[in-house]
Amino acid sequence: MPTLVTKDIESLSGYMAFVEKQTETRWYRGCGDASYELMPSLYRHPQLIDASSLFKHEFDILKRFRQRSIPYIGSTLADNDDLSTLFIMQHFGVPTRLLDWTENPYIALYFALTDAKSLRTPKGPEYQDDVTIWVLDPIAWNGKALDVDPTPGIISPPEEDLLNGYLPSGSPKHRKPDPIALYGVYNSPRIVAQRGVFTLFGANIKPMEQLYVNNNYPQDCLLKLIIQKQYIKEMLEALIRIGITDSVIFPDLQGLAKELKRFFGFWV
């Protein structure tokens, strides 16, 4: 049975050293709270706790989204297949079975540090919790999750045969249990800038870190890096100094506005 390895990171240089040692494909996910589980928004519903109810709920949300989104995104996009619609829904914050990752480790670090909870004090932010960056080997993960020969690598839609067990409209008896790693549809400048990639969850509603241990995934195909709260301010300042700023992550006026606020000393 694999163990979930955690590693403490205390500086930007320490993080860079970790990244430079990764010789294979790795995906990264930054979280502003180290206790946050790897679980998609759909599976965080406050009342529904079983897979069949959540899948039905997702299908109902998807239908309602298609009915009401046409004035905003156009009929062509609204008529997309289920998977493409899920990517659009995820982009705009509608609950789905998708979980966001990035191919860029510094973007994940940005999200971990800027999403950290803090109190406003006269001396600046007082951070409340440690933050984390999850590190995934998507190829090794898919090899175990899909268990097909040859191993599938990273899924690139539309690969219908491999995705049939994950589609909202799919038959319940054919639903696959564990999440899979896949490329998304690059349908906005933000996902391009953020090098966005995804895991799509199946019928098992447990967090990825539990599945990693319980289902005997390859050792170290999932890692957890922890940045203690006392290092957040210094690391964020260092990250900005090397050019990972708000307008790089969000290439629009909203990103520029956040960057200007941060640069001129306002709370962001």
N, C-alpha and C positions, 0 to 999 in steps of 0.2 A: 504494500500500500504506500503511495507516495506521501511525502510530507510537504506542506506549504512552507517554502523558505521565505523568510522576511529578512530584509537588509536595511540597516539605518543609513541614511544619507544626510550629511551635515553641511555640505557646501556644493556650489555649482561645479567646482572642479571635481569633487567626488562623484557627482552625477555623470559628468562627462567621461570620467575614467570608466565607470560602469558601462556606459553606452558604447565606448570604443572597444570593449572586450566582447561585444556581441557580434559574432561572426555569421550568424544565420538571420533570417527574416524575423523581426520582432515587431509587435504592435504594442502601443502604450495607451493607458487610460489614466488621466489625472483626476483625483477626487479630493474635494476640500475637507473631507472628514475621513480619517483613517478607519473608522468603524463602518463606513458605508459599504454595503454588500454589492456584488456584481449581479444585479438583477434589473431587468428592464422595467420601464414605467408601467406597462400594462399589469405586470405581476405585483405591483405595489398597491393594488386596489384595496381600500380599507375594509371592504366586506367580503369580496369574492376570494376564496382561497383554494379552489380546486380547478384543475386544468380545463375540464370541459366547460365550466361556466365562464372562465376567462377567454377561451377561444370563441365562444358564442358572443361574448361581450365585444371582442375585437371585431368580429364580422359585422355586428350591428353598428359599431363606431365607423367602420370602413364604409358601409352603405350610406350612413348619415353624412359622412364627410363628402362623399361623391355627390350626393344630392345638393349639398349646400355650398360647395366650394367653387362651383362653375363661375359665378360672377367675379371671383378673385383670381382664378388660375386658368379659366377657359375650358371649354368642353373637351378639347383634345386631351389635355392633361387629366381631366377628371375621368375620362374613359380608359385610362391606362390599366394594365393588368394589376392584379392584386399586389404583387411584390413592389412594383414601381409606385403604386399608391401608398404603400407602407413607408417607402422612403420619403415621399412628399410629406406625409403625416408626421414622421419623425422630425423632419426639418423644421416644422412649425410648432412642435411641442405637443402634438396629439399623442396620447398613450399608445405604444406599440410593443411588440416583442423584440425590437431592435435595441442594441446597446452600442453606443458610439465609442470608437477607438481611433487612434491616429497612427500613421506610419512614422510621424516625426516626434522623437522623444522630447524635444524642447517645447513643442506645442502642448503635449501632455503635462509637462512641468508647469507651463503657464497656467493651465486650467486648475491644477492642484493648488498653486500658490494664490491665484486671484480669487478662487472660490472659498478660501479659508475663512471661517467665521472669526469675526473680531469685534471688540468693543472700541468705541471712539474715546480716546483720552487726549488730554492736552499735548502729550508727548508723541502722539501718533497711534496707530492701531495696536491693540493688545489682543493677540491671537489666542483663541480659546481651545483649539483642538489640533492634534497632529494631522498632517495630510499624507496622502499616499499616491504613488504611481504604480498601477498594475502593469505587468509585463507579460505578454502572451506570445507563445510560439504558435502562430495560426496553422502552420502546416502539420506539426505534430498533433495539435489539438484535433484537427479535422480527420487525421488518420485514425484516431481512436473513436471520435464521435460518429463517423460514417461507416467505418469498418468495411470498406470495399477494396477490392484489388483490381487495378493498382490504386495506391493511395491517391486521393483526389487533389491534394494541395489546397490552395485557396480557391473557393468557389467564385466564379465570375458569372453573374446572371446574364442571359437566361441559360442555365444548365438544368433544364426541366426535370430530367430523370433524378438528379440528386436533390432538387428542391421540392419535389412533389409532396413530400412528407412534412413540409413546413409552411405551405401556402394556407391562408385563412380559409379558403373554400375547400380544402382537401378533406378527404374522408377521415373521420376520427380514428378508425381502425388502422389507418396507414400513417398516423402521425409519428414522427421520429421523436425520441425523448430528449436528447442533449443538444445544446447550442452548437451552431456551426459558424465558422469564420468566412465572411464573404465580402467582396467588393460591392460598393453601392453604385447608384446612378449619380453621376456628377451633374446635378441639376441646379447648382447655385455657385456663385463665386466663393462663398464661405467654405463649402465642402472641399473645393479645390485648394483654397489657401490653407485649410486645416488638415489636408491630406487624410480626409475622413475615410474610415473603413468600419466594418460592423461585425457584431455577432448577432445571429438571429436565433432566438430561443425556440425550443420545441415544447413537448408536452410536460417535461419535467420542470416544475416551477421552483426548484431549489436554486440558490445562487451558484455561480460558476465555481467559486472556491470550494463549496461543499461537493459539487459533482466531481471536481478534480481529485479530491481525496477518496470519496466513496466509490467512484467508478474506475479507479485504478488507471488514471491518465499517466502518460510518460512523466517521469520525474523532471521537475523544473520547466515544464511547458507553461506553467503559470507561476509567476513570482510576485512578491509584494515589497515595494520599496517604501520606507516610512521616513518622513521628514518631521522631526519633532518641532513643536510650535515655536520654540525659541530661535529656530534657524530660518523661519519663513521670511521675515522682513529682509534680511541680508541676502537671501537667495533670490528673492524677487527683484531687488535692486540690481543684482549682478546679471540676472537674466535680461533685464531691460537694457543694461549697458552693452550687451552683445547683440542687440537689435531685435529681440523677440518682444515686440511692443503690441499694444492693443490694435493699432491699425494694420499690423501684419496679420494678426489672427482674424480680425474682422475687417476686411478690405472694403469698407463703406463709410458713410458719414458718421454712423453710430460708433464705429471703431475709432475714427479720428477724434470724435468728441471725448470718448473715454481717455484716449491718449493725452489730449490737451489738458483735461482735468487732472490727470495724474502728474503730468509734467509741471503744471503750475501750482501743485500743492493742495488741490482739493481732494475731498474724499471721493472715492470711486466705489 
